[in-house]
Amino acid sequence: MELFERAAGMGDSSGMRNLAYCYAIGLNCDKDKARGAQLYEKAAEMGNPRAMCNIGVMCDYGNGVEKDPEKAFMWYERSAKGGYARGMTNLGELYMWGRGTAKDLDKAVEWLERSGSPRAEYRLAEIFLDELGDRDKGMEHLRRSAEGGYSRALYRCGSLIEEEDLGRALEMYRQAALKSNKDAICRLQELGEEVPEPSFRRKRGKS
């Protein structure tokens, strides 16, 4: 905390962002989400793309600040244009849902593709499968997301291939269950399969 405060006082945006993180989650200090939001915004104004995304999330969900989807959109857009992948994903989601801005699937696809994260690939799969009816493209993005370990993609991919390849579907369900995906856990139970213990619990047990 002392070093982050010194870095922030010297005008270092990463130091300011890390200090904000400490207050936001109560790391080595009393938890103060409002203070965290103030510091994230300061770091964002200093040009830190990651801080822009973080304050955007707080505005998006009303976490430490008043809920403001339009302000969240503004920060996500600045973060995305600053090259931060999570900002690109979040911006794409707002375009996809029409939250904080008008719904625009073309722009959603553009930013999600630029992000390329497993979560972004999953959102692209949703757009092509559910909105545009393009199964080939949708499955391509869904597989990429599943290969990246995104639990929701693992479950949905498994559910779509279950009839043609039950063994592969079960493998995907188990991988998703290890990440505590509730849908995958329920499906394994319905199929009479053993549910693997989530990995975070196993790690905790070993420590």
N, C-alpha and C positions, 0 to 999 in steps of 0.2 A: 504494500500500500504506500509506504513512504517513497519508494523509488518511482512508482507510477505517478504519485502526486508531484514529485520533483520534475519528472519528464513532462507531465501536463503543464506545469508552471513554466517550463522552458519552451512551450509551444509545440510539443511533439504530439501529433494527432493520435498516434498509436498508444502512447502513454495515457492520453485522455480517454481513448476507447477502452483500454484495459481497466482503468480506474472506474469507468462507468459500469463495466461488467461486474466488478467486485461489489459495487453498491446494489446492482440489479439482482444479484443472487445471494448477497450476504456472505461473500468470501472474505474472511479476515476482517470483517466489519459488520455493523448492524445493517440488516437488509433495509434498503431504502430505494424502492423502484422509482419514485419521483426524482430523487437525486440522480439515479442512474440515467433516467431519460434526459435530464438536463445536460449531463456530461456527454451522453451519446450525441445529442444535438450540437453541442459545442464542437465535438470532434468531427461531426459531419460538416459543419460550417467551415471547418479547417481543411476540408477536401478529402476526408478519409472515406472511401467507398464502402468499406465494411461497416463503419459507424452509421453511414447513411441507411444501409439496409437494416441495421439493428433498431434505429429510431423509427424506421418505417414499420417494423414489426410491432413495436410498442404502440404506435398510432393505429395500426391495423386492428389490434385486438384490445385496445384500451388498457394496456398494461403499464401502469405508472403515469399515464397521461389520459386525457379524454379521447375516447375512440373517435377516429377521424379518417375514414377510408380515402378521402381525397388527398389528405396530407400524406398518408401512407403511400399512395400512388406516386406523389411527387418525389418522395425520398427514394422509393424503389427505382424510379426512372433515372434519377441522378446516380444512384448506385450502379445500375445496369450500364449506363453510358460511361461510368468510370471503370468498367471492366470486371466488376465483381459478379461471379457466376450465380451466387445465391440471389443477388439483387435481380439478375436477369430472370431467374426462375419465378421469383415472387411477382415481378412485373408481368410476366407472361400469364401467371395465374389470375391476376386482377383483370387483364384483358379477356381472359377466357371466361371468367364469371361475370364480368361487367360490374365489378365492385370498385368504387372510387373513380370510375371512368366508364365510357360506353363500351359495351361488349364488342370485341373485334377479334375474331378468330385468326385472321391473317396476321395481325400483329402479335397475337398470342403465340402462334406457331413460330414466327420470326424470332422472338426473344427466347422461347423455350429451346429452339434448335441451337441458338447461340450459346446458351448455357451448357447443354449437353450433360447435365448431372443426371443420376438415376431418377431423381424425383421429377426433373423436367421431362425425361423420356416417358415417365408414367403419365404425366399430364398430356403429352403429345399423343400417347396411345388412347387416352380418354377422348381427346378431340376427334381423332380419326375413326375410332370405333363407335363412339356414341353420338357425335355431332355430325360427322361427314359421311359415315357409313362406308369407310374405306378399310376393309378388314386387313388387306395385305399390308398397308402402311401401318395400321394400328398394331398389328401383331409384331411387325418389325421393331417398332418403338417399345412395345411391351417386353419383348425378349431382351432388348438392350437394357431396359430398366431392371429386369429380373437378373440378368447377368451381373449387373452392378450391385446386387444384393438388396434392392428395395423391396421390403416385405409385402407391400400392397400389390406390387407387380408380380411377385412370386405367387401370391394367392390367386390373383385373377388369371394369370397365365395357366396355372394349374387347373383352375375351374374350366377354362376354355378347351383344354386338351384332355380332360379327364376321360371322356368317352373313348377317344382313340388311343390314348397311351396312359393308362392308369398308373403304371409304375413311375413314369416321369412326373406325373401330377402329384403323386404321393411324396416324391422327393422334394418337389417345390413346396408343398404344404409343410413338410418337416423343416425346411430351411426358414420358411416364414414363421413357423411356430417358435423356432429358436430365437426369433426376434420379437416374440410376444404378440404376434398378429392374432387377434381374437377370432377372426373369420377362419383362418387356417386351423387353429386349435379346435374350433367347433366342427369343422369338416372332417378332421381326422377322427374325432370322437364319433361322429355320425357313421363313418366308415368302419368303426371298430378297430382303429389303429392306435398304437401307443403314441402318446403325445410326448415329444422330447421336452426336457426341462429347459426353459429359456436360458440362454448363455450367461446373462448377467447374474442369474441366481447361482449358477454353477461356479462362476468366478468368486462370488461373494462367499460361497461355502468353503472354498479352498483357502481363503485368506485368514 
